Amino acid sequence: MPHDRDQLYVNYGFRGYMVVDASNPDDLRTLGNYTYPGQYSHHNAVGTFAGRTIAFEGGEGPGEHLRVLDITDPANIVKIGSFQLRPELSIHNMLLVGKKLYVAWYQEGVRVLDVSNPTRPTQVAHYNTWRELDEDPGVYFGGAIGIRIPGDGFIYLVDTWRGLLILREK
């Protein structure tokens, strides 16, 4: 069962993550939301796994990380998994391609997670874009920020210090 095309999956910063009925653009209705302490919901990717609608939600800010949410029933969103690297660094953007989640993770570079079992995301590849010479303690939001996977065998990554990086996917 594919996820509903009339639903919007919205990262709403300090208000959390929301699923919205957009079947009538003149009357948007919140179907459900997911909140957590210290939240700043920033980016997400949604897919269908074993008939369930799953959202991969990334917060932005210290202590944030990847949360895996079962949003099949938006009125009852349930966290079913997570993945975290160093707690002082957060995710910026992500893309779901099949059963792989590609994450631009600021100073952690790009991370590729196998999410075929969404309850246990597993890192299968990474490329660290951050260099010691880029180190600037006043720049929290430095590093990998944008990612595109057009299906040509390459990963296109935007890094605040290094610009556009084109990585060959093995």
DRENKE-767037 format. One record per residue: residue number from 0; residue in three letters; chain; x, y, z of N, C-alpha, C in turn. Coordinates in nm, 3 decimals. Layout:
REM DRENKE-767037
+-----+--------+--------+---------+---------+---------+---------+---------+---------+---------+---------+---------+
| num | residu | chaine |     nxx |     nyy |     nzz |    caxx |    cayy |    cazz |     cxx |     cyy |     czz |
+-----+--------+--------+---------+---------+---------+---------+---------+---------+---------+---------+---------+
| NUM |    ALA |      A |       X |       Y |       Z |       X |       Y |       Z |       X |       Y |       Z |
...
+-----+--------+--------+---------+---------+---------+---------+---------+---------+---------+---------+---------+
***
This chain:
REM DRENKE-767037
+-----+--------+--------+---------+---------+---------+---------+---------+---------+---------+---------+---------+
| num | residu | chaine |     nxx |     nyy |     nzz |    caxx |    cayy |    cazz |     cxx |     cyy |     czz |
+-----+--------+--------+---------+---------+---------+---------+---------+---------+---------+---------+---------+
|   0 |    MET |      A |   0.084 |  -0.116 |   0.000 |   0.000 |   0.000 |   0.000 |   0.089 |   0.125 |   0.000 |
|   1 |    PRO |      A |   0.097 |   0.201 |  -0.108 |   0.182 |   0.319 |  -0.111 |   0.127 |   0.429 |  -0.022 |
|   2 |    HIS |      A |   0.217 |   0.519 |   0.021 |   0.169 |   0.627 |   0.107 |   0.074 |   0.718 |   0.029 |
|   3 |    ASP |      A |  -0.013 |   0.782 |   0.102 |  -0.122 |   0.863 |   0.046 |  -0.067 |   0.987 |  -0.024 |
|   4 |    ARG |      A |  -0.100 |   1.003 |  -0.151 |  -0.050 |   1.116 |  -0.229 |  -0.121 |   1.247 |  -0.193 |
|   5 |    ASP |      A |  -0.226 |   1.241 |  -0.115 |  -0.294 |   1.362 |  -0.070 |  -0.244 |   1.408 |   0.067 |
|   6 |    GLN |      A |  -0.136 |   1.345 |   0.114 |  -0.082 |   1.385 |   0.243 |   0.051 |   1.458 |   0.225 |
|   7 |    LEU |      A |   0.071 |   1.560 |   0.306 |   0.198 |   1.630 |   0.313 |   0.268 |   1.586 |   0.440 |
|   8 |    TYR |      A |   0.398 |   1.568 |   0.429 |   0.479 |   1.529 |   0.543 |   0.568 |   1.649 |   0.575 |
|   9 |    VAL |      A |   0.540 |   1.716 |   0.687 |   0.593 |   1.850 |   0.712 |   0.683 |   1.853 |   0.835 |
|  10 |    ASN |      A |   0.805 |   1.903 |   0.815 |   0.893 |   1.934 |   0.927 |   0.860 |   2.077 |   0.966 |
|  11 |    TYR |      A |   0.820 |   2.095 |   1.091 |   0.768 |   2.223 |   1.134 |   0.852 |   2.281 |   1.248 |
|  12 |    GLY |      A |   0.983 |   2.265 |   1.237 |   1.075 |   2.324 |   1.332 |   1.042 |   2.291 |   1.476 |
|  13 |    PHE |      A |   1.023 |   2.394 |   1.557 |   0.997 |   2.376 |   1.700 |   0.861 |   2.313 |   1.729 |
|  14 |    ARG |      A |   0.775 |   2.304 |   1.628 |   0.642 |   2.245 |   1.649 |   0.641 |   2.095 |   1.618 |
|  15 |    GLY |      A |   0.753 |   2.039 |   1.570 |   0.762 |   1.896 |   1.547 |   0.738 |   1.856 |   1.403 |
|  16 |    TYR |      A |   0.700 |   1.731 |   1.387 |   0.677 |   1.669 |   1.256 |   0.527 |   1.648 |   1.241 |
|  17 |    MET |      A |   0.472 |   1.682 |   1.123 |   0.327 |   1.673 |   1.104 |   0.291 |   1.602 |   0.975 |
|  18 |    VAL |      A |   0.177 |   1.533 |   0.980 |   0.115 |   1.476 |   0.860 |  -0.012 |   1.557 |   0.837 |
|  19 |    VAL |      A |  -0.026 |   1.610 |   0.715 |  -0.135 |   1.702 |   0.682 |  -0.215 |   1.647 |   0.565 |
|  20 |    ASP |      A |  -0.347 |   1.653 |   0.575 |  -0.437 |   1.619 |   0.464 |  -0.439 |   1.738 |   0.369 |
|  21 |    ALA |      A |  -0.391 |   1.717 |   0.246 |  -0.385 |   1.824 |   0.146 |  -0.479 |   1.797 |   0.030 |
|  22 |    SER |      A |  -0.578 |   1.711 |   0.050 |  -0.671 |   1.678 |  -0.059 |  -0.750 |   1.800 |  -0.104 |
|  23 |    ASN |      A |  -0.770 |   1.896 |  -0.013 |  -0.835 |   2.022 |  -0.047 |  -0.738 |   2.134 |  -0.005 |
|  24 |    PRO |      A |  -0.663 |   2.191 |  -0.100 |  -0.564 |   2.292 |  -0.065 |  -0.622 |   2.414 |   0.007 |
|  25 |    ASP |      A |  -0.752 |   2.436 |  -0.004 |  -0.815 |   2.548 |   0.065 |  -0.853 |   2.513 |   0.209 |
|  26 |    ASP |      A |  -0.836 |   2.386 |   0.246 |  -0.874 |   2.342 |   0.380 |  -0.775 |   2.235 |   0.427 |
|  27 |    LEU |      A |  -0.651 |   2.275 |   0.455 |  -0.550 |   2.182 |   0.504 |  -0.582 |   2.143 |   0.647 |
|  28 |    ARG |      A |  -0.572 |   2.011 |   0.674 |  -0.604 |   1.961 |   0.809 |  -0.490 |   1.875 |   0.860 |
|  29 |    THR |      A |  -0.448 |   1.901 |   0.984 |  -0.345 |   1.820 |   1.047 |  -0.407 |   1.686 |   1.087 |
|  30 |    LEU |      A |  -0.347 |   1.578 |   1.038 |  -0.395 |   1.443 |   1.070 |  -0.324 |   1.386 |   1.192 |
|  31 |    GLY |      A |  -0.201 |   1.432 |   1.215 |  -0.125 |   1.384 |   1.329 |   0.008 |   1.455 |   1.337 |
|  32 |    ASN |      A |   0.069 |   1.448 |   1.455 |   0.200 |   1.506 |   1.469 |   0.284 |   1.426 |   1.567 |
|  33 |    TYR |      A |   0.413 |   1.448 |   1.558 |   0.509 |   1.381 |   1.646 |   0.598 |   1.489 |   1.704 |
|  34 |    THR |      A |   0.604 |   1.495 |   1.835 |   0.689 |   1.593 |   1.902 |   0.785 |   1.521 |   1.995 |
|  35 |    TYR |      A |   0.893 |   1.590 |   2.030 |   0.992 |   1.532 |   2.119 |   1.065 |   1.646 |   2.190 |
|  36 |    PRO |      A |   1.126 |   1.620 |   2.304 |   1.193 |   1.725 |   2.382 |   1.305 |   1.791 |   2.302 |
|  37 |    GLY |      A |   1.314 |   1.923 |   2.309 |   1.421 |   1.997 |   2.244 |   1.417 |   1.994 |   2.093 |
|  38 |    GLN |      A |   1.303 |   1.967 |   2.037 |   1.289 |   1.942 |   1.894 |   1.317 |   2.063 |   1.806 |
|  39 |    TYR |      A |   1.367 |   2.032 |   1.688 |   1.367 |   2.123 |   1.575 |   1.362 |   2.034 |   1.452 |
|  40 |    SER |      A |   1.243 |   1.991 |   1.417 |   1.222 |   1.899 |   1.305 |   1.258 |   1.971 |   1.176 |
|  41 |    HIS |      A |   1.353 |   1.914 |   1.099 |   1.408 |   1.986 |   0.986 |   1.390 |   1.920 |   0.850 |
|  42 |    HIS |      A |   1.404 |   1.788 |   0.839 |   1.397 |   1.725 |   0.708 |   1.344 |   1.583 |   0.721 |
|  43 |    ASN |      A |   1.280 |   1.532 |   0.613 |   1.228 |   1.396 |   0.619 |   1.224 |   1.332 |   0.482 |
|  44 |    ALA |      A |   1.210 |   1.202 |   0.483 |   1.188 |   1.122 |   0.363 |   1.087 |   1.014 |   0.401 |
|  45 |    VAL |      A |   0.994 |   0.984 |   0.311 |   0.886 |   0.891 |   0.341 |   0.884 |   0.779 |   0.238 |
|  46 |    GLY |      A |   0.862 |   0.657 |   0.285 |   0.853 |   0.543 |   0.196 |   0.761 |   0.437 |   0.253 |
|  47 |    THR |      A |   0.737 |   0.333 |   0.173 |   0.652 |   0.222 |   0.215 |   0.739 |   0.099 |   0.236 |
|  48 |    PHE |      A |   0.727 |   0.038 |   0.352 |   0.804 |  -0.081 |   0.389 |   0.707 |  -0.183 |   0.446 |
|  49 |    ALA |      A |   0.697 |  -0.299 |   0.382 |   0.608 |  -0.407 |   0.427 |   0.467 |  -0.356 |   0.452 |
|  50 |    GLY |      A |   0.418 |  -0.270 |   0.362 |   0.282 |  -0.220 |   0.371 |   0.261 |  -0.109 |   0.473 |
|  51 |    ARG |      A |   0.367 |  -0.066 |   0.538 |   0.359 |   0.041 |   0.638 |   0.420 |   0.169 |   0.580 |
|  52 |    THR |      A |   0.365 |   0.284 |   0.614 |   0.422 |   0.412 |   0.572 |   0.520 |   0.456 |   0.680 |
|  53 |    ILE |      A |   0.646 |   0.472 |   0.637 |   0.755 |   0.502 |   0.729 |   0.816 |   0.637 |   0.693 |
|  54 |    ALA |      A |   0.835 |   0.721 |   0.795 |   0.902 |   0.850 |   0.777 |   1.037 |   0.845 |   0.847 |
|  55 |    PHE |      A |   1.138 |   0.892 |   0.776 |   1.271 |   0.911 |   0.834 |   1.280 |   1.061 |   0.861 |
|  56 |    GLU |      A |   1.285 |   1.099 |   0.989 |   1.279 |   1.238 |   1.029 |   1.411 |   1.279 |   1.091 |
|  57 |    GLY |      A |   1.466 |   1.390 |   1.043 |   1.592 |   1.440 |   1.096 |   1.575 |   1.575 |   1.160 |
|  58 |    GLY |      A |   1.617 |   1.584 |   1.284 |   1.617 |   1.713 |   1.352 |   1.746 |   1.787 |   1.325 |
|  59 |    GLU |      A |   1.744 |   1.915 |   1.353 |   1.864 |   1.997 |   1.334 |   1.895 |   2.068 |   1.464 |
|  60 |    GLY |      A |   2.020 |   2.057 |   1.506 |   2.065 |   2.120 |   1.630 |   2.135 |   2.018 |   1.718 |
|  61 |    PRO |      A |   2.203 |   2.064 |   1.822 |   2.274 |   1.972 |   1.912 |   2.182 |   1.865 |   1.970 |
|  62 |    GLY |      A |   2.231 |   1.741 |   1.970 |   2.155 |   1.629 |   2.025 |   2.056 |   1.568 |   1.928 |
|  63 |    GLU |      A |   2.037 |   1.630 |   1.812 |   1.941 |   1.577 |   1.715 |   2.002 |   1.458 |   1.640 |
|  64 |    HIS |      A |   1.914 |   1.381 |   1.577 |   1.957 |   1.261 |   1.505 |   1.844 |   1.215 |   1.414 |
|  65 |    LEU |      A |   1.858 |   1.096 |   1.357 |   1.756 |   1.038 |   1.271 |   1.657 |   0.959 |   1.355 |
|  66 |    ARG |      A |   1.529 |   0.989 |   1.335 |   1.421 |   0.912 |   1.398 |   1.345 |   0.840 |   1.289 |
|  67 |    VAL |      A |   1.306 |   0.717 |   1.315 |   1.225 |   0.640 |   1.222 |   1.086 |   0.631 |   1.281 |
|  68 |    LEU |      A |   0.989 |   0.682 |   1.205 |   0.852 |   0.691 |   1.254 |   0.757 |   0.608 |   1.167 |
|  69 |    ASP |      A |   0.671 |   0.529 |   1.230 |   0.563 |   0.462 |   1.158 |   0.447 |   0.560 |   1.156 |
|  70 |    ILE |      A |   0.416 |   0.611 |   1.035 |   0.310 |   0.710 |   1.020 |   0.192 |   0.653 |   0.943 |
|  71 |    THR |      A |   0.180 |   0.521 |   0.941 |   0.069 |   0.455 |   0.871 |  -0.064 |   0.509 |   0.918 |
|  72 |    ASP |      A |  -0.077 |   0.525 |   1.049 |  -0.194 |   0.589 |   1.109 |  -0.147 |   0.723 |   1.164 |
|  73 |    PRO |      A |  -0.165 |   0.832 |   1.087 |  -0.111 |   0.961 |   1.129 |  -0.159 |   1.008 |   1.266 |
|  74 |    ALA |      A |  -0.274 |   0.962 |   1.310 |  -0.325 |   1.002 |   1.441 |  -0.248 |   0.932 |   1.553 |
|  75 |    ASN |      A |  -0.173 |   0.828 |   1.519 |  -0.098 |   0.751 |   1.618 |   0.043 |   0.724 |   1.567 |
|  76 |    ILE |      A |   0.123 |   0.828 |   1.551 |   0.260 |   0.814 |   1.503 |   0.345 |   0.750 |   1.611 |
|  77 |    VAL |      A |   0.425 |   0.649 |   1.570 |   0.506 |   0.573 |   1.665 |   0.651 |   0.573 |   1.619 |
|  78 |    LYS |      A |   0.741 |   0.608 |   1.711 |   0.885 |   0.598 |   1.682 |   0.923 |   0.451 |   1.690 |
|  79 |    ILE |      A |   0.983 |   0.399 |   1.581 |   1.018 |   0.257 |   1.576 |   1.168 |   0.233 |   1.564 |
|  80 |    GLY |      A |   1.245 |   0.340 |   1.546 |   1.390 |   0.324 |   1.534 |   1.460 |   0.457 |   1.536 |
|  81 |    SER |      A |   1.594 |   0.452 |   1.537 |   1.673 |   0.574 |   1.533 |   1.815 |   0.540 |   1.489 |
|  82 |    PHE |      A |   1.888 |   0.645 |   1.457 |   2.029 |   0.631 |   1.421 |   2.096 |   0.762 |   1.459 |
|  83 |    GLN |      A |   2.209 |   0.752 |   1.529 |   2.278 |   0.874 |   1.573 |   2.428 |   0.857 |   1.561 |
|  84 |    LEU |      A |   2.493 |   0.964 |   1.523 |   2.638 |   0.969 |   1.524 |   2.676 |   1.057 |   1.643 |
|  85 |    ARG |      A |   2.776 |   1.141 |   1.632 |   2.814 |   1.228 |   1.744 |   2.696 |   1.318 |   1.780 |
|  86 |    PRO |      A |   2.656 |   1.322 |   1.906 |   2.536 |   1.398 |   1.944 |   2.547 |   1.549 |   1.923 |
|  87 |    GLU |      A |   2.669 |   1.601 |   1.912 |   2.682 |   1.746 |   1.893 |   2.662 |   1.790 |   1.748 |
|  88 |    LEU |      A |   2.643 |   1.694 |   1.656 |   2.623 |   1.726 |   1.514 |   2.490 |   1.673 |   1.466 |
|  89 |    SER |      A |   2.430 |   1.744 |   1.369 |   2.298 |   1.702 |   1.322 |   2.292 |   1.687 |   1.171 |
|  90 |    ILE |      A |   2.181 |   1.633 |   1.130 |   2.148 |   1.611 |   0.989 |   2.105 |   1.742 |   0.926 |
|  91 |    HIS |      A |   2.131 |   1.756 |   0.796 |   2.072 |   1.869 |   0.725 |   1.967 |   1.821 |   0.626 |
|  92 |    ASN |      A |   2.003 |   1.737 |   0.530 |   1.908 |   1.687 |   0.430 |   1.923 |   1.537 |   0.411 |
|  93 |    MET |      A |   1.821 |   1.476 |   0.351 |   1.826 |   1.332 |   0.323 |   1.738 |   1.298 |   0.205 |
|  94 |    LEU |      A |   1.771 |   1.187 |   0.141 |   1.691 |   1.134 |   0.031 |   1.677 |   0.984 |   0.047 |
|  95 |    LEU |      A |   1.558 |   0.933 |   0.023 |   1.533 |   0.790 |   0.026 |   1.527 |   0.741 |  -0.117 |
|  96 |    VAL |      A |   1.614 |   0.646 |  -0.150 |   1.615 |   0.585 |  -0.282 |   1.606 |   0.434 |  -0.261 |
|  97 |    GLY |      A |   1.489 |   0.378 |  -0.290 |   1.469 |   0.236 |  -0.264 |   1.478 |   0.208 |  -0.116 |
|  98 |    LYS |      A |   1.572 |   0.125 |  -0.078 |   1.592 |   0.089 |   0.063 |   1.719 |   0.152 |   0.120 |
|  99 |    LYS |      A |   1.768 |   0.257 |   0.052 |   1.885 |   0.330 |   0.102 |   1.846 |   0.474 |   0.134 |
| 100 |    LEU |      A |   1.894 |   0.520 |   0.248 |   1.873 |   0.658 |   0.289 |   2.008 |   0.729 |   0.281 |
| 101 |    TYR |      A |   2.013 |   0.833 |   0.199 |   2.134 |   0.913 |   0.180 |   2.119 |   1.039 |   0.265 |
| 102 |    VAL |      A |   2.218 |   1.064 |   0.353 |   2.205 |   1.172 |   0.449 |   2.324 |   1.268 |   0.438 |
| 103 |    ALA |      A |   2.295 |   1.397 |   0.416 |   2.396 |   1.502 |   0.426 |   2.396 |   1.545 |   0.572 |
| 104 |    TRP |      A |   2.506 |   1.517 |   0.643 |   2.509 |   1.525 |   0.788 |   2.615 |   1.623 |   0.837 |
| 105 |    TYR |      A |   2.611 |   1.745 |   0.785 |   2.705 |   1.851 |   0.824 |   2.847 |   1.796 |   0.835 |
| 106 |    GLN |      A |   2.913 |   1.812 |   0.952 |   3.053 |   1.771 |   0.966 |   3.074 |   1.620 |   0.963 |
| 107 |    GLU |      A |   2.968 |   1.542 |   0.959 |   2.981 |   1.397 |   0.944 |   2.986 |   1.356 |   0.797 |
| 108 |    GLY |      A |   2.973 |   1.453 |   0.704 |   2.979 |   1.423 |   0.561 |   2.852 |   1.358 |   0.512 |
| 109 |    VAL |      A |   2.866 |   1.267 |   0.416 |   2.750 |   1.194 |   0.365 |   2.750 |   1.054 |   0.425 |
| 110 |    ARG |      A |   2.633 |   1.010 |   0.466 |   2.615 |   0.876 |   0.523 |   2.510 |   0.805 |   0.441 |
| 111 |    VAL |      A |   2.536 |   0.679 |   0.410 |   2.439 |   0.597 |   0.337 |   2.394 |   0.487 |   0.433 |
| 112 |    LEU |      A |   2.262 |   0.484 |   0.457 |   2.206 |   0.387 |   0.550 |   2.119 |   0.287 |   0.476 |
| 113 |    ASP |      A |   2.137 |   0.160 |   0.508 |   2.046 |   0.055 |   0.460 |   1.927 |   0.058 |   0.555 |
| 114 |    VAL |      A |   1.810 |   0.088 |   0.500 |   1.689 |   0.097 |   0.584 |   1.588 |  -0.012 |   0.545 |
| 115 |    SER |      A |   1.638 |  -0.121 |   0.487 |   1.547 |  -0.230 |   0.449 |   1.473 |  -0.283 |   0.572 |
| 116 |    ASN |      A |   1.536 |  -0.277 |   0.688 |   1.468 |  -0.300 |   0.815 |   1.464 |  -0.164 |   0.883 |
| 117 |    PRO |      A |   1.355 |  -0.089 |   0.867 |   1.352 |   0.048 |   0.917 |   1.374 |   0.062 |   1.068 |
| 118 |    THR |      A |   1.351 |  -0.043 |   1.144 |   1.371 |  -0.034 |   1.288 |   1.519 |  -0.031 |   1.324 |
| 119 |    ARG |      A |   1.605 |  -0.069 |   1.229 |   1.749 |  -0.075 |   1.254 |   1.827 |  -0.021 |   1.135 |
| 120 |    PRO |      A |   1.826 |   0.110 |   1.113 |   1.907 |   0.165 |   1.005 |   2.055 |   0.130 |   1.027 |
| 121 |    THR |      A |   2.121 |   0.087 |   0.921 |   2.259 |   0.043 |   0.931 |   2.343 |   0.119 |   0.829 |
| 122 |    GLN |      A |   2.450 |   0.178 |   0.875 |   2.538 |   0.250 |   0.783 |   2.612 |   0.151 |   0.693 |
| 123 |    VAL |      A |   2.605 |   0.173 |   0.562 |   2.672 |   0.085 |   0.466 |   2.781 |   0.158 |   0.388 |
| 124 |    ALA |      A |   2.783 |   0.291 |   0.393 |   2.887 |   0.367 |   0.326 |   2.890 |   0.508 |   0.384 |
| 125 |    HIS |      A |   3.005 |   0.572 |   0.368 |   3.016 |   0.712 |   0.410 |   3.133 |   0.779 |   0.338 |
| 126 |    TYR |      A |   3.127 |   0.910 |   0.331 |   3.238 |   0.989 |   0.281 |   3.245 |   1.113 |   0.369 |
| 127 |    ASN |      A |   3.358 |   1.129 |   0.437 |   3.374 |   1.241 |   0.527 |   3.426 |   1.361 |   0.449 |
| 128 |    THR |      A |   3.343 |   1.462 |   0.433 |   3.381 |   1.581 |   0.359 |   3.457 |   1.680 |   0.447 |
| 129 |    TRP |      A |   3.443 |   1.669 |   0.578 |   3.499 |   1.764 |   0.672 |   3.650 |   1.746 |   0.682 |
| 130 |    ARG |      A |   3.724 |   1.855 |   0.674 |   3.870 |   1.853 |   0.687 |   3.908 |   1.937 |   0.808 |
| 131 |    GLU |      A |   4.018 |   1.904 |   0.871 |   4.064 |   1.979 |   0.988 |   4.081 |   2.128 |   0.956 |
| 132 |    LEU |      A |   4.125 |   2.161 |   0.835 |   4.144 |   2.301 |   0.800 |   4.011 |   2.374 |   0.789 |
| 133 |    ASP |      A |   3.900 |   2.301 |   0.780 |   3.768 |   2.362 |   0.778 |   3.720 |   2.397 |   0.918 |
| 134 |    GLU |      A |   3.790 |   2.346 |   1.018 |   3.747 |   2.360 |   1.156 |   3.729 |   2.507 |   1.194 |
| 135 |    ASP |      A |   3.613 |   2.539 |   1.239 |   3.581 |   2.673 |   1.287 |   3.479 |   2.653 |   1.399 |
| 136 |    PRO |      A |   3.519 |   2.668 |   1.523 |   3.427 |   2.639 |   1.634 |   3.301 |   2.723 |   1.633 |
| 137 |    GLY |      A |   3.300 |   2.834 |   1.560 |   3.182 |   2.919 |   1.556 |   3.083 |   2.881 |   1.447 |
| 138 |    VAL |      A |   3.118 |   2.780 |   1.366 |   3.033 |   2.743 |   1.253 |   2.973 |   2.605 |   1.278 |
| 139 |    TYR |      A |   2.858 |   2.603 |   1.344 |   2.790 |   2.476 |   1.371 |   2.735 |   2.416 |   1.243 |
| 140 |    PHE |      A |   2.684 |   2.500 |   1.154 |   2.615 |   2.452 |   1.034 |   2.708 |   2.442 |   0.914 |
| 141 |    GLY |      A |   2.833 |   2.404 |   0.936 |   2.928 |   2.385 |   0.826 |   2.936 |   2.239 |   0.788 |
| 142 |    GLY |      A |   2.968 |   2.214 |   0.661 |   2.986 |   2.077 |   0.613 |   2.884 |   2.041 |   0.508 |
| 143 |    ALA |      A |   2.848 |   1.912 |   0.502 |   2.757 |   1.859 |   0.399 |   2.615 |   1.906 |   0.425 |
| 144 |    ILE |      A |   2.556 |   1.976 |   0.326 |   2.421 |   2.029 |   0.345 |   2.319 |   1.986 |   0.241 |
| 145 |    GLY |      A |   2.362 |   1.953 |   0.121 |   2.268 |   1.918 |   0.016 |   2.310 |   1.791 |  -0.055 |
| 146 |    ILE |      A |   2.212 |   1.713 |  -0.098 |   2.244 |   1.585 |  -0.163 |   2.141 |   1.555 |  -0.271 |
| 147 |    ARG |      A |   2.190 |   1.500 |  -0.382 |   2.103 |   1.457 |  -0.491 |   2.155 |   1.323 |  -0.544 |
| 148 |    ILE |      A |   2.061 |   1.235 |  -0.577 |   2.092 |   1.102 |  -0.629 |   2.008 |   1.083 |  -0.756 |
| 149 |    PRO |      A |   2.058 |   1.127 |  -0.873 |   1.975 |   1.121 |  -0.994 |   1.970 |   0.984 |  -1.061 |
| 150 |    GLY |      A |   2.045 |   0.886 |  -1.010 |   2.040 |   0.753 |  -1.068 |   2.144 |   0.729 |  -1.176 |
| 151 |    ASP |      A |   2.244 |   0.815 |  -1.185 |   2.350 |   0.800 |  -1.286 |   2.476 |   0.736 |  -1.229 |
| 152 |    GLY |      A |   2.468 |   0.681 |  -1.106 |   2.583 |   0.618 |  -1.044 |   2.667 |   0.713 |  -0.961 |
| 153 |    PHE |      A |   2.622 |   0.837 |  -0.949 |   2.697 |   0.936 |  -0.872 |   2.609 |   0.996 |  -0.761 |
| 154 |    ILE |      A |   2.677 |   1.041 |  -0.659 |   2.613 |   1.114 |  -0.550 |   2.664 |   1.258 |  -0.561 |
| 155 |    TYR |      A |   2.572 |   1.352 |  -0.570 |   2.607 |   1.493 |  -0.580 |   2.583 |   1.555 |  -0.443 |
| 156 |    LEU |      A |   2.690 |   1.609 |  -0.387 |   2.687 |   1.658 |  -0.250 |   2.735 |   1.802 |  -0.247 |
| 157 |    VAL |      A |   2.662 |   1.887 |  -0.176 |   2.704 |   2.026 |  -0.158 |   2.758 |   2.039 |  -0.016 |
| 158 |    ASP |      A |   2.879 |   2.096 |  -0.007 |   2.945 |   2.117 |   0.120 |   2.975 |   2.266 |   0.134 |
| 159 |    THR |      A |   2.948 |   2.321 |   0.253 |   2.964 |   2.466 |   0.271 |   3.107 |   2.512 |   0.253 |
| 160 |    TRP |      A |   3.204 |   2.426 |   0.279 |   3.345 |   2.464 |   0.265 |   3.403 |   2.423 |   0.131 |
| 161 |    ARG |      A |   3.364 |   2.308 |   0.078 |   3.429 |   2.252 |  -0.040 |   3.349 |   2.268 |  -0.168 |
| 162 |    GLY |      A |   3.224 |   2.315 |  -0.158 |   3.142 |   2.334 |  -0.277 |   3.078 |   2.203 |  -0.321 |
| 163 |    LEU |      A |   3.065 |   2.186 |  -0.452 |   3.003 |   2.065 |  -0.508 |   3.103 |   1.953 |  -0.513 |
| 164 |    LEU |      A |   3.066 |   1.839 |  -0.452 |   3.146 |   1.717 |  -0.458 |   3.066 |   1.613 |  -0.535 |
| 165 |    ILE |      A |   3.131 |   1.546 |  -0.628 |   3.067 |   1.440 |  -0.704 |   3.135 |   1.310 |  -0.667 |
| 166 |    LEU |      A |   3.058 |   1.221 |  -0.607 |   3.111 |   1.094 |  -0.558 |   3.056 |   0.979 |  -0.640 |
| 167 |    ARG |      A |   3.142 |   0.886 |  -0.676 |   3.098 |   0.766 |  -0.749 |   3.046 |   0.667 |  -0.647 |
| 168 |    GLU |      A |   2.925 |   0.617 |  -0.673 |   2.868 |   0.516 |  -0.584 |   2.911 |   0.379 |  -0.629 |
| 169 |    LYS |      A |   2.959 |   0.299 |  -0.535 |   3.004 |   0.163 |  -0.568 |   2.889 |   0.068 |  -0.560 |
+-----+--------+--------+---------+---------+---------+---------+---------+---------+---------+---------+---------+
***
